């Protein structure tokens, strides 16, 4: 049986609510069940990729450590909204894994290519 292609869309800032962590948890849990999972950081979700985040002041665990484990779960295709990366001055060469920048048109093509989309 072929694995379904699943795309998890991470679109929330890392510490404004628990939604960012929940989306990463879903990605890791889905991949743990040997599903093919890819992720897209879009909009405010690109803020999750910022290095050296200080989360102690907001009383949350640093999401960067959790994100660094994506390759351990065989989540190897990581896409980033290029417009949001530019807006937030994100250096995608400084993330814990390889990423691919996507234009709005590329993101649309990506979204329609998957069997299942998940986003929180």
The first five atom37 places (N, CA, C, CB, O) and aatype in JSON, in Angstrom:
{
  "aatype": [20, 20, 20, 20, 20, 20, 20, 20, 20, 20, 20, 20, 20, 20, 20, 20, 20, 20, 20, 20, 20, 20, 20, 20, 20, 20, 20, 20, 20, 20, 20, 20, 20, 20, 20, 20, 20, 20, 20, 20, 20, 20, 20, 20, 20, 20, 20, 20, 20, 20, 20, 20, 20, 20, 20, 20, 20, 20, 20, 20, 20, 20, 20, 20, 20, 20, 20, 20, 20, 20, 20, 20, 20, 20, 20, 20, 20, 20, 20, 20, 20, 20, 20, 20, 20, 20, 20, 20, 20, 20, 20, 20, 20, 20, 20, 20, 20, 20, 20, 20, 20, 20, 20, 20, 20, 20, 20, 20, 20, 20, 20, 20, 20, 20, 20, 20, 20, 20, 20, 20],
  "atom_mask": [
    [1, 1, 1, 1, 1],
    [1, 1, 1, 1, 1],
    [1, 1, 1, 1, 1],
    [1, 1, 1, 1, 1],
    [1, 1, 1, 1, 1],
    [1, 1, 1, 1, 1],
    [1, 1, 1, 1, 1],
    [1, 1, 1, 1, 1],
    [1, 1, 1, 1, 1],
    [1, 1, 1, 1, 1],
    [1, 1, 1, 1, 1],
    [1, 1, 1, 1, 1],
    [1, 1, 1, 1, 1],
    [1, 1, 1, 1, 1],
    [1, 1, 1, 1, 1],
    [1, 1, 1, 1, 1],
    [1, 1, 1, 1, 1],
    [1, 1, 1, 1, 1],
    [1, 1, 1, 1, 1],
    [1, 1, 1, 1, 1],
    [1, 1, 1, 1, 1],
    [1, 1, 1, 1, 1],
    [1, 1, 1, 1, 1],
    [1, 1, 1, 1, 1],
    [1, 1, 1, 1, 1],
    [1, 1, 1, 1, 1],
    [1, 1, 1, 1, 1],
    [1, 1, 1, 1, 1],
    [1, 1, 1, 1, 1],
    [1, 1, 1, 1, 1],
    [1, 1, 1, 1, 1],
    [1, 1, 1, 1, 1],
    [1, 1, 1, 1, 1],
    [1, 1, 1, 1, 1],
    [1, 1, 1, 1, 1],
    [1, 1, 1, 1, 1],
    [1, 1, 1, 1, 1],
    [1, 1, 1, 1, 1],
    [1, 1, 1, 1, 1],
    [1, 1, 1, 1, 1],
    [1, 1, 1, 1, 1],
    [1, 1, 1, 1, 1],
    [1, 1, 1, 1, 1],
    [1, 1, 1, 1, 1],
    [1, 1, 1, 1, 1],
    [1, 1, 1, 1, 1],
    [1, 1, 1, 1, 1],
    [1, 1, 1, 1, 1],
    [1, 1, 1, 1, 1],
    [1, 1, 1, 1, 1],
    [1, 1, 1, 1, 1],
    [1, 1, 1, 1, 1],
    [1, 1, 1, 1, 1],
    [1, 1, 1, 1, 1],
    [1, 1, 1, 1, 1],
    [1, 1, 1, 1, 1],
    [1, 1, 1, 1, 1],
    [1, 1, 1, 1, 1],
    [1, 1, 1, 1, 1],
    [1, 1, 1, 1, 1],
    [1, 1, 1, 1, 1],
    [1, 1, 1, 1, 1],
    [1, 1, 1, 1, 1],
    [1, 1, 1, 1, 1],
    [1, 1, 1, 1, 1],
    [1, 1, 1, 1, 1],
    [1, 1, 1, 1, 1],
    [1, 1, 1, 1, 1],
    [1, 1, 1, 1, 1],
    [1, 1, 1, 1, 1],
    [1, 1, 1, 1, 1],
    [1, 1, 1, 1, 1],
    [1, 1, 1, 1, 1],
    [1, 1, 1, 1, 1],
    [1, 1, 1, 1, 1],
    [1, 1, 1, 1, 1],
    [1, 1, 1, 1, 1],
    [1, 1, 1, 1, 1],
    [1, 1, 1, 1, 1],
    [1, 1, 1, 1, 1],
    [1, 1, 1, 1, 1],
    [1, 1, 1, 1, 1],
    [1, 1, 1, 1, 1],
    [1, 1, 1, 1, 1],
    [1, 1, 1, 1, 1],
    [1, 1, 1, 1, 1],
    [1, 1, 1, 1, 1],
    [1, 1, 1, 1, 1],
    [1, 1, 1, 1, 1],
    [1, 1, 1, 1, 1],
    [1, 1, 1, 1, 1],
    [1, 1, 1, 1, 1],
    [1, 1, 1, 1, 1],
    [1, 1, 1, 1, 1],
    [1, 1, 1, 1, 1],
    [1, 1, 1, 1, 1],
    [1, 1, 1, 1, 1],
    [1, 1, 1, 1, 1],
    [1, 1, 1, 1, 1],
    [1, 1, 1, 1, 1],
    [1, 1, 1, 1, 1],
    [1, 1, 1, 1, 1],
    [1, 1, 1, 1, 1],
    [1, 1, 1, 1, 1],
    [1, 1, 1, 1, 1],
    [1, 1, 1, 1, 1],
    [1, 1, 1, 1, 1],
    [1, 1, 1, 1, 1],
    [1, 1, 1, 1, 1],
    [1, 1, 1, 1, 1],
    [1, 1, 1, 1, 1],
    [1, 1, 1, 1, 1],
    [1, 1, 1, 1, 1],
    [1, 1, 1, 1, 1],
    [1, 1, 1, 1, 1],
    [1, 1, 1, 1, 1],
    [1, 1, 1, 1, 1],
    [1, 1, 1, 1, 1],
    [1, 1, 1, 1, 1],
    [1, 1, 1, 1, 1]
  ],
  "atom_positions": [
    [[0.85, -1.17, 0.0], [0.0, 0.0, 0.0], [0.9, 1.24, 0.0], [-0.97, 0.0, 1.23], [1.85, 1.32, 0.78]],
    [[0.6, 2.2, -0.87], [1.35, 3.44, -0.94], [1.01, 4.32, 0.25], [1.07, 4.16, -2.25], [-0.13, 4.38, 0.71]],
    [[2.03, 5.01, 0.72], [1.81, 5.97, 1.79], [1.15, 7.21, 1.21], [3.13, 6.33, 2.5], [1.48, 7.64, 0.11]],
    [[0.23, 7.78, 1.96], [-0.39, 9.04, 1.56], [0.61, 10.17, 1.83], [-1.73, 9.27, 2.33], [1.39, 10.11, 2.79]],
    [[0.56, 11.17, 0.99], [1.42, 12.35, 1.17], [0.66, 13.33, 2.07], [1.81, 13.01, -0.21], [-0.44, 13.77, 1.75]],
    [[1.28, 13.67, 3.19], [0.67, 14.56, 4.19], [1.52, 15.81, 4.32], [0.51, 13.85, 5.57], [2.74, 15.73, 4.49]],
    [[0.87, 16.96, 4.24], [1.56, 18.23, 4.44], [0.99, 18.89, 5.69], [1.42, 19.16, 3.2], [-0.22, 19.12, 5.79]],
    [[1.87, 19.19, 6.64], [1.48, 19.91, 7.85], [1.86, 21.37, 7.63], [2.18, 19.31, 9.14], [3.02, 21.68, 7.35]],
    [[0.88, 22.26, 7.75], [1.12, 23.68, 7.55], [1.23, 24.34, 8.92], [-0.02, 24.34, 6.7], [0.28, 24.35, 9.71]],
    [[2.41, 24.89, 9.2], [2.68, 25.57, 10.46], [2.58, 27.06, 10.21], [4.09, 25.17, 11.05], [3.45, 27.64, 9.57]],
    [[1.52, 27.7, 10.72], [1.28, 29.1, 10.38], [1.12, 30.01, 11.59], [0.07, 29.21, 9.53], [0.7, 31.16, 11.45]],
    [[1.46, 29.5, 12.76], [1.32, 30.32, 13.97], [2.69, 30.64, 14.55], [0.46, 29.59, 15.02], [3.63, 29.85, 14.46]],
    [[2.79, 31.83, 15.15], [4.04, 32.21, 15.8], [4.32, 31.24, 16.94], [3.98, 33.68, 16.32], [3.4, 30.62, 17.48]],
    [[5.58, 31.1, 17.31], [5.95, 30.04, 18.25], [5.39, 30.16, 19.66], [7.4, 29.98, 18.33], [5.19, 29.15, 20.32]],
    [[5.15, 31.37, 20.15], [4.81, 31.48, 21.55], [3.54, 32.27, 21.83], [5.92, 32.11, 22.27], [3.24, 32.52, 23.0]],
    [[2.79, 32.67, 20.83], [1.55, 33.41, 21.05], [0.44, 32.55, 21.62], [1.1, 34.04, 19.77], [-0.45, 33.05, 22.31]],
    [[0.5, 31.27, 21.34], [-0.48, 30.3, 21.84], [0.17, 28.93, 21.8], [-1.82, 30.34, 21.0], [1.35, 28.8, 21.49]],
    [[-0.6, 27.92, 22.1], [-0.06, 26.56, 22.06], [-0.2, 25.92, 20.68], [-0.77, 25.69, 23.1], [0.19, 24.77, 20.49]],
    [[-0.75, 26.65, 19.7], [-1.01, 26.08, 18.38], [0.26, 25.7, 17.63], [-1.8, 27.05, 17.56], [0.27, 24.69, 16.93]],
    [[1.32, 26.48, 17.75], [2.57, 26.15, 17.06], [3.13, 24.84, 17.56], [3.59, 27.27, 17.24], [3.51, 23.97, 16.76]],
    [[3.19, 24.68, 18.86], [3.71, 23.43, 19.44], [2.81, 22.27, 19.07], [3.83, 23.55, 20.97], [3.3, 21.18, 18.78]],
    [[1.5, 22.47, 19.08], [0.56, 21.41, 18.73], [0.77, 20.95, 17.3], [-0.88, 21.88, 18.94], [0.7, 19.75, 17.01]],
    [[1.02, 21.89, 16.38], [1.23, 21.53, 14.98], [2.51, 20.71, 14.82], [1.29, 22.79, 14.1], [2.54, 19.74, 14.06]],
    [[3.56, 21.09, 15.54], [4.81, 20.32, 15.48], [4.58, 18.93, 16.08], [5.95, 21.06, 16.24], [5.08, 17.94, 15.55]],
    [[3.85, 18.86, 17.18], [3.52, 17.56, 17.79], [2.78, 16.66, 16.8], [2.67, 17.76, 19.05], [3.07, 15.47, 16.71]],
    [[1.83, 17.23, 16.07], [1.07, 16.46, 15.07], [2.01, 15.94, 13.98], [-0.05, 17.33, 14.43], [1.91, 14.78, 13.58]],
    [[2.91, 16.79, 13.52], [3.85, 16.37, 12.48], [4.71, 15.21, 12.97], [4.75, 17.54, 12.05], [4.88, 14.21, 12.26]],
    [[5.26, 15.33, 14.17], [6.12, 14.28, 14.71], [5.35, 12.99, 14.96], [6.78, 14.75, 16.0], [5.83, 11.9, 14.65]],
    [[4.15, 13.11, 15.52], [3.35, 11.92, 15.81], [2.94, 11.21, 14.52], [2.11, 12.29, 16.62], [2.97, 9.98, 14.44]],
    [[2.56, 11.98, 13.52], [2.16, 11.38, 12.24], [3.34, 10.67, 11.59], [1.59, 12.45, 11.29], [3.19, 9.56, 11.08]],
    [[4.5, 11.3, 11.61], [5.69, 10.69, 11.04], [6.11, 9.45, 11.82], [6.84, 11.71, 11.02], [6.65, 8.5, 11.24]],
    [[5.87, 9.43, 13.13], [6.22, 8.27, 13.95], [5.43, 7.03, 13.53], [5.97, 8.57, 15.43], [5.86, 5.91, 13.77]],
    [[4.28, 7.25, 12.91], [3.46, 6.13, 12.42], [3.78, 5.82, 10.95], [1.97, 6.45, 12.58], [2.94, 5.31, 10.21]],
    [[5.01, 6.15, 10.57], [5.55, 5.83, 9.26], [4.73, 6.37, 8.11], [5.67, 4.35, 9.13], [4.59, 5.73, 7.07]],
    [[4.2, 7.55, 8.3], [3.53, 8.26, 7.22], [4.54, 9.22, 6.58], [2.27, 9.03, 7.73], [5.48, 9.67, 7.23]],
    [[4.33, 9.52, 5.33], [5.2, 10.5, 4.65], [4.7, 11.89, 4.98], [5.24, 10.26, 3.11], [3.64, 12.31, 4.51]],
    [[5.48, 12.6, 5.78], [5.09, 13.92, 6.27], [6.1, 14.96, 5.8], [4.98, 13.93, 7.81], [7.31, 14.78, 5.93]],
    [[5.57, 16.04, 5.26], [6.37, 17.2, 4.91], [5.74, 18.38, 5.66], [6.42, 17.45, 3.34], [4.59, 18.31, 6.07]],
    [[6.51, 19.46, 5.83], [5.97, 20.62, 6.54], [6.19, 21.89, 5.73], [6.61, 20.75, 7.92], [7.15, 22.02, 4.98]],
    [[5.26, 22.82, 5.92], [5.33, 24.14, 5.31], [5.19, 25.17, 6.41], [4.24, 24.33, 4.21], [4.18, 25.2, 7.11]],
    [[6.19, 26.02, 6.56], [6.12, 27.15, 7.49], [5.61, 28.34, 6.69], [7.51, 27.45, 8.16], [6.27, 28.8, 5.75]],
    [[4.44, 28.84, 7.05], [3.81, 29.92, 6.29], [3.41, 31.05, 7.22], [2.59, 29.4, 5.51], [3.13, 30.83, 8.4]],
    [[3.37, 32.27, 6.69], [2.96, 33.43, 7.49], [3.78, 33.55, 8.75], [1.48, 33.33, 7.84], [5.0, 33.42, 8.73]],
    [[3.08, 33.81, 9.87], [3.77, 33.96, 11.16], [4.5, 32.69, 11.59], [2.77, 34.36, 12.23], [5.36, 32.74, 12.47]],
    [[4.16, 31.56, 11.0], [4.82, 30.3, 11.33], [6.3, 30.29, 11.05], [4.18, 29.18, 10.59], [7.04, 29.51, 11.66]],
    [[6.77, 31.15, 10.13], [8.21, 31.19, 9.85], [9.0, 31.66, 11.07], [8.5, 32.11, 8.67], [10.2, 31.41, 11.16]],
    [[8.34, 32.34, 11.99], [9.02, 32.79, 13.21], [9.51, 31.62, 14.05], [8.09, 33.67, 14.05], [10.42, 31.77, 14.86]],
    [[8.91, 30.44, 13.87], [9.36, 29.26, 14.58], [10.79, 28.88, 14.2], [8.42, 28.09, 14.3], [11.49, 28.21, 14.96]],
    [[11.23, 29.31, 13.03], [12.55, 28.94, 12.52], [13.66, 29.89, 12.97], [12.52, 28.89, 11.04], [14.83, 29.65, 12.66]],
    [[13.32, 30.94, 13.67], [14.33, 31.89, 14.15], [15.25, 31.19, 15.16], [13.66, 33.14, 14.79], [14.78, 30.46, 16.04]],
    [[16.53, 31.42, 15.03], [17.52, 30.83, 15.94], [17.56, 31.6, 17.25], [18.91, 30.8, 15.29], [17.16, 32.76, 17.33]],
    [[18.07, 30.93, 18.27], [18.35, 31.55, 19.57], [17.15, 32.27, 20.17], [19.49, 32.53, 19.42], [17.26, 33.4, 20.65]],
    [[16.01, 31.61, 20.14], [14.81, 32.2, 20.72], [14.84, 32.08, 22.23], [13.55, 31.53, 20.15], [15.22, 31.04, 22.78]],
    [[14.45, 33.13, 22.89], [14.34, 33.13, 24.34], [12.87, 32.99, 24.72], [14.96, 34.44, 24.96], [12.09, 33.93, 24.57]],
    [[12.51, 31.82, 25.19], [11.1, 31.56, 25.51], [10.81, 31.6, 27.0], [10.7, 30.22, 24.96], [9.65, 31.52, 27.41]],
    [[11.84, 31.73, 27.83], [11.63, 31.71, 29.28], [10.72, 32.84, 29.73], [12.96, 31.81, 30.01], [9.91, 32.66, 30.64]],
    [[10.84, 34.0, 29.11], [10.07, 35.16, 29.5], [8.57, 34.99, 29.31], [10.52, 36.35, 28.74], [7.78, 35.66, 29.98]],
    [[8.16, 34.1, 28.41], [6.74, 33.85, 28.18], [6.28, 32.53, 28.81], [6.45, 33.84, 26.68], [5.14, 32.12, 28.65]],
    [[7.19, 31.89, 29.53], [6.83, 30.69, 30.27], [6.57, 29.46, 29.4], [5.62, 30.96, 31.08], [5.76, 28.62, 29.76]],
    [[7.24, 29.36, 28.28], [7.07, 28.21, 27.38], [8.43, 27.6, 27.08], [6.36, 28.64, 26.05], [9.47, 28.25, 27.2]],
    [[8.4, 26.31, 26.7], [9.62, 25.64, 26.28], [10.02, 26.14, 24.9], [9.43, 24.1, 26.28], [9.17, 26.52, 24.1]],
    [[11.31, 26.14, 24.64], [11.83, 26.59, 23.35], [11.44, 25.58, 22.27], [13.37, 26.76, 23.41], [11.78, 24.4, 22.36]],
    [[10.72, 26.05, 21.27], [10.23, 25.17, 20.21], [11.35, 24.74, 19.27], [9.13, 25.88, 19.41], [11.21, 23.76, 18.53]],
    [[12.46, 25.45, 19.28], [13.58, 25.13, 18.4], [14.13, 23.74, 18.62], [14.67, 26.13, 18.6], [14.52, 23.07, 17.66]],
    [[14.18, 23.3, 19.84], [14.68, 21.95, 20.13], [13.77, 20.89, 19.51], [14.8, 21.73, 21.66], [14.23, 19.88, 18.98]],
    [[12.48, 21.13, 19.6], [11.51, 20.2, 19.03], [11.63, 20.18, 17.5], [10.07, 20.58, 19.46], [11.58, 19.12, 16.88]],
    [[11.78, 21.35, 16.91], [11.92, 21.43, 15.45], [13.19, 20.75, 14.96], [11.9, 22.88, 15.01], [13.21, 20.16, 13.89]],
    [[14.24, 20.84, 15.74], [15.51, 20.22, 15.35], [15.38, 18.71, 15.21], [16.6, 20.55, 16.37], [16.22, 18.07, 14.57]],
    [[14.34, 18.12, 15.79], [14.16, 16.67, 15.7], [13.4, 16.24, 14.44], [13.42, 16.18, 16.93], [13.21, 15.04, 14.23]],
    [[12.96, 17.17, 13.61], [12.22, 16.79, 12.4], [12.98, 15.76, 11.56], [11.94, 18.02, 11.55], [12.38, 14.76, 11.15]],
    [[14.28, 15.96, 11.27], [14.98, 14.96, 10.47], [15.05, 13.58, 11.13], [16.38, 15.43, 10.18], [15.1, 12.56, 10.44]],
    [[15.04, 13.53, 12.45], [15.06, 12.24, 13.15], [13.79, 11.44, 12.89], [15.25, 12.45, 14.64], [13.79, 10.21, 13.02]],
    [[12.71, 12.12, 12.53], [11.44, 11.49, 12.22], [11.25, 11.34, 10.71], [10.29, 12.29, 12.82], [10.13, 11.12, 10.24]],
    [[12.32, 11.47, 9.97], [12.3, 11.37, 8.51], [11.43, 12.43, 7.85], [11.83, 10.0, 8.09], [10.88, 12.2, 6.78]],
    [[11.3, 13.58, 8.5], [10.63, 14.72, 7.88], [11.74, 15.54, 7.22], [9.8, 15.58, 8.94], [12.41, 16.34, 7.86]],
    [[11.9, 15.3, 5.94], [13.03, 15.87, 5.23], [12.66, 16.99, 4.28], [13.74, 14.81, 4.48], [13.52, 17.78, 3.89]],
    [[11.4, 17.08, 3.91], [10.97, 18.16, 3.02], [10.33, 19.25, 3.86], [9.97, 17.63, 1.93], [9.22, 19.11, 4.37]],
    [[11.07, 20.34, 3.98], [10.62, 21.48, 4.78], [10.56, 22.7, 3.86], [11.56, 21.73, 6.01], [11.56, 23.12, 3.29]],
    [[9.36, 23.24, 3.73], [9.13, 24.38, 2.85], [8.88, 25.63, 3.67], [7.94, 24.1, 1.9], [8.36, 25.57, 4.79]],
    [[9.26, 26.78, 3.11], [9.13, 28.06, 3.81], [8.51, 29.09, 2.86], [10.52, 28.56, 4.34], [8.93, 29.23, 1.71]],
    [[7.52, 29.79, 3.36], [6.88, 30.89, 2.66], [7.93, 31.99, 2.45], [5.64, 31.42, 3.45], [8.35, 32.64, 3.41]],
    [[8.35, 32.2, 1.21], [9.42, 33.15, 0.91], [9.05, 34.58, 1.27], [9.78, 33.07, -0.57], [9.89, 35.33, 1.77]],
    [[7.8, 34.97, 1.04], [7.39, 36.34, 1.37], [7.44, 36.58, 2.87], [5.97, 36.6, 0.84], [7.88, 37.64, 3.32]],
    [[6.98, 35.61, 3.66], [7.01, 35.76, 5.11], [8.45, 35.75, 5.62], [6.21, 34.63, 5.8], [8.79, 36.49, 6.54]],
    [[9.3, 34.92, 5.02], [10.71, 34.89, 5.42], [11.36, 36.25, 5.19], [11.47, 33.79, 4.64], [12.14, 36.73, 6.02]],
    [[11.03, 36.87, 4.08], [11.56, 38.2, 3.79], [11.01, 39.23, 4.76], [11.24, 38.61, 2.35], [11.75, 40.07, 5.29]],
    [[9.7, 39.17, 5.01], [9.05, 40.12, 5.93], [9.68, 40.07, 7.31], [7.54, 39.83, 6.03], [9.86, 41.11, 7.95]],
    [[10.01, 38.88, 7.79], [10.58, 38.73, 9.14], [12.1, 38.64, 9.14], [10.0, 37.48, 9.8], [12.72, 38.38, 10.18]],
    [[12.71, 38.86, 7.97], [14.17, 38.85, 7.87], [14.76, 37.51, 8.35], [14.76, 40.0, 8.69], [15.77, 37.49, 9.05]],
    [[14.13, 36.43, 7.96], [14.57, 35.09, 8.35], [15.68, 34.62, 7.42], [13.39, 34.09, 8.32], [15.53, 34.64, 6.2]],
    [[16.78, 34.2, 8.0], [17.88, 33.62, 7.25], [17.66, 32.12, 7.2], [19.27, 33.98, 7.89], [17.95, 31.42, 8.17]],
    [[17.16, 31.62, 6.09], [16.86, 30.19, 5.99], [18.12, 29.33, 5.9], [15.99, 29.93, 4.77], [18.03, 28.11, 6.02]],
    [[19.27, 29.94, 5.7], [20.52, 29.18, 5.73], [20.94, 28.88, 7.16], [21.63, 29.95, 5.0], [21.9, 28.14, 7.39]],
    [[20.23, 29.46, 8.12], [20.6, 29.32, 9.53], [19.54, 28.53, 10.3], [20.79, 30.7, 10.16], [19.32, 28.79, 11.49]],
    [[18.9, 27.58, 9.64], [17.91, 26.73, 10.31], [18.54, 25.37, 10.61], [16.62, 26.57, 9.44], [19.55, 25.03, 10.0]],
    [[17.96, 24.59, 11.51], [18.58, 23.31, 11.88], [18.43, 22.22, 10.82], [17.99, 22.82, 13.17], [18.89, 21.1, 11.02]],
    [[17.79, 22.53, 9.68], [17.59, 21.56, 8.61], [17.48, 22.32, 7.29], [16.31, 20.67, 8.86], [17.3, 23.54, 7.28]],
    [[17.58, 21.6, 6.2], [17.46, 22.23, 4.89], [16.02, 22.65, 4.64], [17.94, 21.28, 3.78], [15.08, 21.94, 5.0]],
    [[15.86, 23.81, 4.02], [14.53, 24.31, 3.69], [14.5, 24.72, 2.23], [14.14, 25.5, 4.61], [15.53, 24.96, 1.61]],
    [[13.29, 24.8, 1.7], [13.09, 25.27, 0.34], [12.12, 26.44, 0.37], [12.57, 24.14, -0.59], [10.99, 26.3, 0.85]],
    [[12.56, 27.6, -0.13], [11.71, 28.78, -0.17], [10.7, 28.65, -1.32], [12.56, 30.06, -0.33], [11.04, 28.2, -2.41]],
    [[9.45, 29.07, -1.04], [8.4, 28.98, -2.04], [7.7, 30.32, -2.22], [7.38, 27.91, -1.66], [7.39, 31.01, -1.25]],
    [[7.46, 30.68, -3.46], [6.66, 31.85, -3.78], [5.19, 31.51, -3.53], [6.89, 32.32, -5.27], [4.87, 30.34, -3.33]],
    [[4.3, 32.5, -3.54], [2.87, 32.19, -3.38], [2.35, 31.19, -4.42], [2.05, 33.48, -3.46], [1.58, 30.29, -4.09]],
    [[2.78, 31.33, -5.67], [2.35, 30.39, -6.71], [2.88, 28.99, -6.44], [2.83, 30.87, -8.1], [2.17, 28.0, -6.62]],
    [[4.14, 28.9, -5.99], [4.72, 27.6, -5.65], [3.98, 26.96, -4.48], [6.21, 27.75, -5.31], [3.76, 25.75, -4.46]],
    [[3.58, 27.78, -3.49], [2.84, 27.25, -2.33], [1.49, 26.69, -2.78], [2.63, 28.35, -1.26], [1.07, 25.63, -2.31]],
    [[0.83, 27.39, -3.68], [-0.46, 26.9, -4.19], [-0.27, 25.54, -4.86], [-1.08, 27.92, -5.18], [-1.04, 24.61, -4.61]],
    [[0.74, 25.43, -5.72], [1.0, 24.15, -6.38], [1.33, 23.05, -5.37], [2.16, 24.3, -7.38], [0.92, 21.91, -5.54]],
    [[2.06, 23.41, -4.33], [2.4, 22.45, -3.3], [1.15, 21.95, -2.58], [3.38, 23.07, -2.29], [0.98, 20.75, -2.37]],
    [[0.28, 22.87, -2.2], [-0.92, 22.51, -1.45], [-1.82, 21.55, -2.22], [-1.7, 23.76, -1.09], [-2.42, 20.66, -1.63]],
    [[-1.93, 21.73, -3.51], [-2.82, 20.85, -4.29], [-2.17, 19.5, -4.61], [-3.24, 21.54, -5.59], [-2.86, 18.59, -5.07]],
    [[-0.88, 19.36, -4.38], [-0.17, 18.13, -4.71], [-0.27, 17.05, -3.63], [1.27, 18.45, -4.96], [0.09, 15.9, -3.87]],
    [[-0.76, 17.4, -2.45], [-0.78, 16.45, -1.33], [-2.14, 15.76, -1.2], [-0.43, 17.16, -0.02], [-3.17, 16.31, -1.58]],
    [[-2.1, 14.55, -0.65], [-3.32, 13.79, -0.39], [-4.07, 14.37, 0.81], [-2.99, 12.32, -0.14], [-5.3, 14.41, 0.82]],
    [[-3.32, 14.81, 1.82], [-3.93, 15.36, 3.04], [-3.17, 16.61, 3.48], [-3.94, 14.3, 4.19], [-1.94, 16.65, 3.44]],
    [[-3.93, 17.61, 3.9], [-3.36, 18.84, 4.47], [-3.82, 18.94, 5.91], [-3.79, 20.11, 3.65], [-4.98, 18.67, 6.23]],
    [[-2.9, 19.33, 6.78], [-3.24, 19.57, 8.18], [-2.64, 20.9, 8.58], [-2.73, 18.42, 9.1], [-1.51, 21.22, 8.24]],
    [[-3.42, 21.65, 9.3], [-2.92, 22.92, 9.82], [-3.69, 23.28, 11.06], [-3.03, 24.03, 8.77], [-4.9, 23.06, 11.14]],
    [[-3.01, 23.84, 12.03], [-3.66, 24.23, 13.27], [-3.63, 25.73, 13.39], [-3.0, 23.58, 14.5], [-4.13, 26.29, 14.37]]
  ]
}
